[in-house]
């Protein structure tokens, strides 16, 4: 099968939440691969429910807490419970402040751990 993507996708396993349409129905999903222009996501068995809710003109908001980002996207392909999304921009809603503070705290912890190891003479 020929890959028609413009950008290579990174294989990842991120938890995500997809919000569909104006009614804001949301479903948890797993992001399996991602690039700057799109992603492949996996839904649980509720994929059939999603298919009924998504019209071709409707946008999906995909939130990936681990990356601290949200994306607006359109469905490009659908196979079983896997969906290919093309990003059309970054969603306007911000990711919560708690997630950003946690990310900064983890970075600071790693820096402190490296400094402790330096002081103890470990590498």
C-alpha positions as CSV (number, residue, x, y, z in Angstrom):
1,X,0.0,0.0,0.0
2,X,1.4,3.4,-1.0
3,X,1.7,6.0,1.7
4,X,0.3,9.3,0.4
5,X,1.1,11.4,3.5
6,X,3.2,14.6,3.0
7,X,4.9,14.2,6.4
8,X,6.1,11.0,8.1
9,X,4.2,10.2,11.3
10,X,5.8,9.3,14.6
11,X,4.5,6.1,16.2
12,X,3.2,7.0,19.7
13,X,0.7,5.8,22.3
14,X,-1.0,8.9,23.7
15,X,-4.4,9.0,25.5
16,X,-6.7,11.5,23.9
17,X,-10.3,12.8,23.9
18,X,-12.2,13.5,20.7
19,X,-15.1,16.0,20.8
20,X,-17.4,15.7,17.9
21,X,-19.4,18.6,16.5
22,X,-21.4,21.3,18.1
23,X,-23.1,19.1,20.6
24,X,-19.7,18.3,22.2
25,X,-20.1,14.5,22.4
26,X,-16.8,13.3,23.5
27,X,-15.1,9.9,23.3
28,X,-11.8,8.7,24.7
29,X,-9.3,7.4,22.1
30,X,-5.7,6.3,21.7
31,X,-3.5,8.3,19.3
32,X,-1.4,5.6,17.5
33,X,0.7,7.9,15.3
34,X,0.9,11.7,14.8
35,X,2.6,14.3,12.5
36,X,2.2,18.0,12.1
37,X,-0.6,17.5,9.7
38,X,-2.6,14.6,11.1
39,X,-3.0,11.5,13.3
40,X,-4.3,8.0,13.4
41,X,-6.5,7.4,16.4
42,X,-8.1,4.2,17.8
43,X,-11.5,4.2,19.4
44,X,-13.0,1.5,21.6
45,X,-16.0,-0.5,20.4
46,X,-18.1,2.8,20.3
47,X,-16.7,3.6,16.9
48,X,-20.1,2.8,15.3
49,X,-21.7,5.4,17.6
50,X,-19.1,8.0,16.4
51,X,-19.7,7.2,12.8
52,X,-23.4,8.1,13.1
53,X,-22.5,11.4,14.8
54,X,-19.9,12.7,12.3
55,X,-21.0,14.4,9.1
56,X,-18.5,15.2,6.4
57,X,-18.5,18.9,7.2
58,X,-18.2,18.4,10.9
59,X,-14.9,19.1,12.7
60,X,-13.5,17.0,15.5
61,X,-11.5,18.6,18.4
62,X,-8.7,16.2,19.4
63,X,-7.2,16.9,22.8
64,X,-3.9,15.2,23.7
65,X,-3.1,16.0,27.3
66,X,0.4,14.5,27.2
67,X,1.4,16.9,24.4
68,X,-0.5,19.7,26.0
69,X,-2.3,20.5,22.7
70,X,-5.6,20.4,21.0
71,X,-6.3,20.1,17.3
72,X,-9.2,20.7,15.0
73,X,-9.4,17.9,12.5
74,X,-11.5,16.3,9.8
75,X,-11.9,12.5,9.2
76,X,-9.9,11.4,6.1
77,X,-10.4,7.7,6.4
78,X,-12.2,5.1,8.7
79,X,-11.4,1.5,9.1
80,X,-13.0,-0.6,11.8
81,X,-12.3,1.4,15.0
82,X,-9.3,3.3,13.5
83,X,-9.8,6.8,12.2
84,X,-7.3,8.9,10.1
85,X,-7.5,12.6,10.9
86,X,-6.2,15.6,9.0
87,X,-5.5,18.6,11.2
88,X,-7.0,21.9,10.1
89,X,-5.6,24.0,12.8
90,X,-5.1,24.2,16.5
91,X,-8.2,24.3,18.6
92,X,-8.8,27.5,20.4
93,X,-9.5,26.1,23.8
94,X,-6.5,25.9,26.1
95,X,-5.4,22.8,27.9
96,X,-5.8,23.1,31.6
97,X,-3.2,24.9,33.7
98,X,-2.7,21.8,35.9
99,X,-1.3,19.8,33.0
100,X,1.2,22.6,32.2
101,X,2.3,22.9,35.8
102,X,2.7,19.1,36.1
103,X,4.9,19.1,32.9
104,X,7.1,21.9,34.3
105,X,7.3,20.1,37.7
106,X,8.5,16.9,35.9
107,X,11.2,18.8,34.0
108,X,12.4,20.5,37.2
109,X,12.5,17.1,39.0
110,X,14.7,15.6,36.2
111,X,17.1,18.7,36.4
112,X,17.3,18.3,40.2
113,X,18.0,14.6,39.9
114,X,20.8,15.2,37.4
115,X,22.3,17.8,39.8
116,X,22.1,15.4,42.7
117,X,23.9,12.7,40.6
118,X,26.6,15.2,39.7
119,X,27.2,16.1,43.3
120,X,27.4,12.4,44.3
121,X,29.8,11.8,41.5
122,X,27.4,9.5,39.6
123,X,26.8,9.7,35.8
